[in-house]
Amino acid sequence: MEAYLLELLQEYGYIILFVWSILEGEMGLLMAGIMATTGHMNVPVAIFVAGLGGFAGDQIYFYIGRFNKGFIQRKFHAQRRKFAIAHLLLKKYGWPLIFVQRYLYGLRTVIPMSIGITKYSSKKFALINLLSAWVWAALTIIPAYLLGEQILQVLEWGKTHWYFALPLAGAALFGITTLFKRIENQMLEKQHARQARNATR
């Protein structure tokens, strides 16, 4: 199975990378960097393809928000707090939010849809989104390429010592999730306090 997967990646690597990038996965970019280390991918081409995939994915989310506001309100009702946070961030930071939204865990799909709901310029969003996607791809693929040998060693260790690797990975994921949840709560608390102060004036 492992040999088949490796053969599949070697034969259709750029296509898989493009699709994976649409689905917003850094794991695919890390794999592209590692495959560039082993000589199965070209770094500039991988960055170009991954950037286009990331761009296409966020454009899809943006236009879902632009033309399907009712669908979003029904489908993502449980995530309304994330949409509230996205609107707060857009109001506070403007276009730089588009540039960094790929690094905001838990908000990456929400922010483009949230921006699409507003009257934000679609052309401006597309331009910033494209530049952001290529920067995102480069910042992930190049380090993975430079550290490819070390990453392969770590993966090999994790495969033979899975009883250590799995708890470590789970603890790291739990820590990241908890951190971003705390940041979300703080942002919403500040917004509620600001609204309460304005209501009493």
N, C-alpha and C positions, 0 to 999 in steps of 0.2 A: 504493500500500500504506500509506504514511504517513498519507494523507488518510483512508483507510478506518479505520485504527486510531484516529485522533483522533475520527472520527465515532462509532465504537463506544464509546469512553470517554465521550463527551459524552452518549450516549443511555442507556447502561447503567453509568454511572460508579460509582454506589453499590453495585450488585450485584457488579461486578468488584472494587471495593475490599474488600467483605466477604469474598469468596472468597480474594482475595490475602492478606488479613490472617490468615485461617485457616492459610494456607500460610507464615506468618511472614515476610513480605517488607517491609522498610523502603522498598524501591523503590516499592511501591504507595502508601505513605503520603506519600512525597516527591512522587509524581505528583499525589496528591490536593491537597497544599498548593499545587503549581504551578497546578493547574486552578482552585483557589480564587482565585489571583492573577488569572487570566484571566477570572474570573466564571462559570466552568462548574460550580463546586461551592460549597457553603456550609460554612464552617470548622466550626461546632459540630456540624452533621449529619455531616460527614466524620469528625470525632473520635468521635462516638457510634457510627457504623457500624463504623469500623475497630476500635474498642475491643471491640465485640461479636464481631467476627471473630477478633481475637486471643484473646479469652476462650474462644470456642468451640473454637479449635484446641488450646489447652492443656488444656481439659477432655477432649477426645478422647484426647490423649496420656496424661493422668492415668488415665483409665478403661481404656486399653489396658494400662497397668501394673497396675491394680487387679485386672483379671479375666483377664489373659493373660500371667502371669508366665513360663510355659513357652515361649510363643511368643517373648517378648522374649529369653529366654536363647538360643533357637535362632537367631532372626533377627538379633540384635544382638551375637552372640558376638565379632565383630571389634572392637566398641566397648566391650568390658567395662572398659577403663581409664577411659573417660569416665563409665561408671556408678559406678565406684569413686570418682572425683573428686566426682560429684554427691552420693553418700552422705556423703562427708567434709564437703562444704560444708553439707549439710542438718544434720548432726550439730553442726557448729561454729556456724552462724549461725541455724538455725531458720527461722521464718517470713519474715524479711527476704529470704531467698534467693528465695522465690517472687516477691517484689516486684521483684527486680532480674534474675531469670534471663533475661529477654528481651534483656538487654544483654551476655550472656555468650556470645561467639561460639563455636560448636562444641558448646554444651551446651544450647541452647534447647529441643530436642525431648527430649533425654535427661533433663533435670531433672524435668519433669512426670511422665514415665514412672517415673523412679526414686522419686519421692515416692509415686506410686500403688502401687508395690510394698510400701511400708511401711504401717504402720497409721495414718498421718496422717489426721486428720479430713477427710472429703470436703467437708463444709459449710464448714469453715474455709479449706480450699484454694480453694473456689469464690469465697468472698467476697474473699479477698486477690487472687486471680487477676483478678477483675472490676475491682477498683480499680486494680490494676497495669496492666491492659490499657488502660484509659482514660488513665492517666498516660502510658503509652508512646505512645499515639496522639497525645496533645496535644504531647508533647515532640518529636515528629517532624514533625507536620503544621504546627504554628504557625510554627516557624522557616522551613520550606519556603515557607509562605505569605508571610511577611515578606520573605524573600529571593528570592521567585519570579522577579523580573525579572533579578536577577544570575545565578540558576541557569539560566534560559533562555539568557542570553548565553554562559555557559560551555558549555552543551550545543550551542549553535550553533557555537561555536569548535571543540569536539571533533568535530563532524560534518565540518567543513571541514579540520581538521588532525588527522585520525584517526591519522596516523603518529606524532604526539606523544602524543595522548590514550591510545591503547591501551597503549604501554609504561608510561606513568605509572600507569594504572589497574592494570596487572599488578604493578608494583613495590609499589604500596600494598597490594594484596591479599596479596602474598607477605610483606610486612612484618607485617601484622596476623596472618596465619596463624602465622608464626614466633614472634611475641611470645606468642600464646596457647599455642602448643606448649611454649614454654619455661616458662611459668607452670604448665602441667599437670605437666611433669616435676619442677619444684621441689616442687609439692604432694605428688606421689607419693613423691619421695625423702624428704621430711620424715616422711610417714606410715610408710614402711618403717623409717626410723631410729628412730621412736618405738616401733614394734612390736618392733624388735630390742632396744631398751633394756628394754622391759617383759618380754621373754622371758628376759633375763639376771638379772632380779631374783628 
